[in-house]
Amino acid sequence: MARFSMSEITTYRWSFDEDVTHYRAAGIPAIGVWRQKLSDFGEEKGLELLAESGLAVSNLMWAGGFTGSEGRTFRESVEDAVEAVELAGKLHAGCLVIYSGGRAGHTHNHAKRLLTEALKELAPLAEQHRVNLALEPMHVGCAAECTFLTNIKDALEVIGKVSHPRVQLAFDTYHIAEEPGLIDWIPELTPRIGIVHLGDRKDPPNHEHNRCRLGEGNLPLGEIIKALAGAGFDGDYDVELMGEEIEMSDYQDLLRHSQQAFRQWVA
C-alpha cells in the first residue's frame, strides 16, 4: 500500500529532531531525510532517534554532482555518494536520490558518460546495502545547477544504459507533471519509479523552485496519483515543498493540509 511521507526540505526551519518529533506527533509514517540536517544533528544520534520514533525513511536526499558542477572532482563526488549509499543502508531508506550535476561545460554526451560511469560503479554497492538509487530529472526552467537531465526520456536513457535493478527513477510532480502524454505513460513508468515527490505550483518552474501547498496549484496531482495507483505503484509519496510561500507557512498547518490532500486523492 502506498505510504505518505514528509520531506525535511518542506519544514526547512525545523531542525532534524524537531522534524522527527513533529512528524511522529502528526501521525506521519515516513520521513524524507535531508543529509545536511542529519549531519548537523549527528548521524549516530539521528539513527537512534529515528529508531525510537518508529518513522520509516522513504528516501535520503541526495548524492551526485558527478559532472563537477558542485566544485568537486568526479572521484570526490563518487566517494561522497558511496558514503551516502552506506548511510541510506543504515537508515533502511527506500532510496537515495541522485542528481547528475549540471553540464559544467561538458558536451551532453560526455556528461551522460560521467553519470553512467558513476551509477555503474555505485549500483553493486547499492545492491549490497539494499538501497535503490533514484535518478531525478528536473524541469529545464530550474535544472541548470543540479542536473542536465530535463525530462523523463533522458533519465530513462541513462537508467537503461546502467541496466541495474537498483537504478530507478525519482518522479517529482513539480518537475514532470506536465510532460506530454504523462498520464498514458505512467503504466510503463511505474515499475521503474523509486520514489514519488509530491509538489505543486502556480507558476512555471524557475531557479527559485517556488512551490505551493498541495492542491492549490495547477498541476493534476489527483489524476497522477490515480494513474499511479491504477498501475500498481505501492511505494512512497514524499511531500517536497519549498520556496517563499512554503517557508513563511505555519508548519503544523502545512503538515495537516498535506495529509488531508493526500488522503483525499488516495481515497
C-alpha positions in Angstrom: 0.0 0.0 0.0 1.3 3.5 -0.9 2.7 5.4 2.1 2.6 9.1 2.9 6.0 10.7 3.7 7.1 14.2 4.6 10.4 15.6 3.3 12.6 17.6 5.7 13.1 20.1 2.9 9.4 21.1 3.4 9.9 22.0 7.0 13.2 23.9 6.3 13.2 26.0 9.5 12.9 23.0 11.8 15.9 21.0 13.0 16.2 17.3 12.4 15.0 16.4 15.9 12.1 18.8 15.5 11.1 17.2 12.2 11.1 13.7 13.8 9.2 14.9 16.8 6.5 16.8 14.9 6.1 14.3 12.1 5.6 11.5 14.6 3.1 13.6 16.6 1.2 14.3 13.4 0.9 10.6 12.7 3.1 10.7 9.6 4.5 7.3 9.0 7.6 8.1 7.0 10.3 10.9 6.6 12.4 12.0 3.7 15.8 12.6 5.4 17.9 15.6 4.3 21.6 14.7 4.7 22.5 18.2 5.8 20.0 18.2 8.7 21.1 14.8 9.8 24.7 15.8 9.7 24.1 18.9 11.7 22.3 16.8 14.4 24.8 14.0 14.3 24.4 10.8 12.4 24.6 8.3 15.3 22.2 10.3 17.4 19.9 10.7 14.4 19.8 7.0 13.7 18.9 6.3 17.4 16.2 9.0 17.3 14.7 7.5 14.2 14.7 4.0 15.6 13.0 5.2 18.8 10.4 7.2 16.8 9.2 4.4 14.6 9.4 6.6 11.5 10.4 4.8 8.3 12.8 6.6 5.9 11.3 7.0 2.4 14.3 8.5 0.8 17.6 10.1 1.6 18.5 13.4 -0.2 20.9 13.5 -2.0 24.1 12.5 -3.8 25.6 13.2 -7.2 27.2 16.2 -8.9 29.3 13.8 -11.0 29.9 16.4 -13.7 31.9 18.6 -11.4 29.3 21.3 -11.2 29.4 21.2 -7.4 33.1 22.1 -7.4 34.2 18.5 -6.7 36.1 16.1 -8.9 34.4 13.1 -10.4 36.2 10.8 -7.9 35.3 13.1 -4.9 31.6 13.0 -5.9 31.6 9.2 -6.3 33.3 8.9 -2.8 30.6 11.1 -1.3 27.9 9.0 -3.0 29.5 5.9 -1.5 29.1 7.4 1.9 25.5 8.4 1.1 24.7 4.8 0.0 26.1 3.4 3.2 24.2 5.9 5.2 21.0 5.1 3.3 21.6 1.5 4.2 21.9 2.3 7.9 18.7 4.3 7.7 16.9 1.4 5.8 15.9 4.1 3.3 13.7 3.2 0.4 16.1 5.0 -1.9 18.9 7.5 -2.3 18.0 10.4 -4.6 20.7 11.1 -7.3 21.2 14.4 -9.1 23.6 14.2 -12.0 25.1 17.7 -11.7 24.8 20.4 -14.3 26.6 20.1 -17.7 29.5 22.2 -16.3 31.0 22.9 -19.7 30.8 19.3 -20.9 29.1 18.1 -24.0 25.8 16.5 -23.3 27.2 13.1 -24.3 30.2 13.4 -22.1 28.1 14.5 -19.1 25.9 11.3 -19.7 29.0 9.2 -19.8 30.2 10.6 -16.5 26.8 9.9 -14.9 26.5 6.4 -16.3 30.0 5.5 -15.2 29.3 6.7 -11.6 26.0 4.8 -11.4 27.6 1.6 -12.8 30.2 1.9 -10.0 27.6 2.6 -7.3 25.0 0.0 -8.3 26.7 -3.0 -6.8 27.3 -1.2 -3.5 23.6 -0.2 -3.5 22.7 -3.8 -4.0 24.9 -4.8 -1.1 23.2 -2.2 1.2 19.7 -2.9 -0.3 19.3 0.7 -1.4 17.8 1.9 -4.6 19.3 4.8 -6.5 16.6 7.2 -7.7 17.8 9.4 -10.6 15.8 12.7 -10.7 15.2 14.7 -13.9 14.2 18.4 -13.4 12.3 20.9 -15.4 14.5 22.9 -17.7 13.5 26.1 -16.0 15.4 25.2 -12.8 17.6 22.3 -13.7 20.9 24.0 -14.6 22.6 23.9 -11.2 21.5 20.4 -10.3 21.2 18.2 -13.4 21.5 18.1 -17.1 18.5 15.7 -17.2 15.5 17.8 -18.0 12.9 15.2 -18.9 11.9 11.6 -18.2 13.1 10.3 -21.5 16.7 11.5 -20.9 16.7 9.9 -17.4 15.3 6.6 -18.7 18.1 6.5 -21.3 20.7 6.7 -18.6 18.9 4.1 -16.5 18.8 1.8 -19.5 22.5 2.2 -20.1 23.3 1.3 -16.5 20.9 -1.6 -16.7 20.7 -2.5 -13.0 17.5 -3.1 -11.0 18.7 -0.8 -8.2 18.9 2.2 -10.5 15.4 3.7 -10.7 13.6 7.0 -11.4 12.7 9.8 -8.9 9.3 11.0 -10.1 8.9 14.7 -8.9 5.5 16.1 -9.9 6.8 19.7 -9.7 9.2 19.0 -12.5 7.5 16.5 -14.7 3.7 16.6 -14.1 3.1 18.5 -17.4 5.3 16.4 -19.7 3.3 15.5 -22.8 1.4 12.2 -22.5 2.5 11.6 -18.9 -0.8 10.0 -17.7 -0.8 7.5 -20.6 2.9 6.8 -19.9 2.6 6.0 -16.2 1.8 2.3 -16.5 5.1 1.8 -18.3 7.0 4.1 -15.9 5.6 2.7 -12.6 7.9 -0.4 -12.3 10.9 2.0 -12.6 9.8 4.5 -10.0 11.8 4.5 -6.8 10.1 7.5 -5.1 7.3 10.0 -5.9 8.0 13.5 -4.7 4.7 15.5 -4.4 5.0 19.1 -5.2 2.5 21.7 -6.6 3.0 25.0 -8.3 1.1 28.0 -9.5 3.7 29.3 -12.0 6.2 27.7 -14.3 9.4 26.4 -12.6 12.3 28.8 -12.3 15.6 28.9 -10.3 13.6 29.8 -7.1 11.8 26.4 -7.1 8.7 28.2 -5.7 6.1 25.6 -4.8 2.7 25.9 -3.2 0.5 23.8 -0.9 -0.8 20.6 -2.4 -3.9 21.1 -4.4 -3.6 24.9 -4.5 -1.6 24.9 -7.7 -2.4 24.0 -11.3 -0.9 20.5 -11.5 -3.2 17.5 -12.0 -1.9 15.7 -8.8 -5.1 13.8 -8.2 -5.1 12.4 -11.7 -1.4 11.5 -11.5 -1.9 9.6 -8.2 -5.0 7.8 -9.5 -3.0 6.7 -12.6 -0.1 5.6 -10.4 -2.4 3.6 -8.1 -4.1 2.1 -11.2 -0.7 1.0 -12.5 0.1 -0.7 -9.2 2.5 1.8 -7.6 2.7 1.0 -3.9 5.8 3.0 -2.9 6.3 6.2 -1.0 4.8 9.6 -1.8 7.2 12.2 -0.2 5.8 15.7 0.1 8.6 18.0 -1.0 7.7 21.7 -0.9 9.9 24.8 -0.9 10.0 28.4 -1.9 8.9 31.7 -0.3 5.2 30.7 0.3 6.2 27.5 2.0 9.0 29.0 4.1 6.5 31.5 5.5 3.9 28.8 6.3 2.8 27.6 9.7 4.5 24.1 9.5 1.9 22.4 11.8 -0.8 23.6 9.5 1.2 22.6 6.4 1.5 19.0 7.8 -2.2 18.8 8.4 -3.1 20.2 5.0 -0.7 17.9 3.1 -2.1 14.8 4.9 -5.7 15.9 4.1 -4.9 16.5 0.4 -3.2 13.1 0.1 -6.0 11.2 1.8 -8.5 12.8 -0.5 -6.5 11.8 -3.6 -6.0 8.2 -2.5 -9.5 7.6 -1.1 
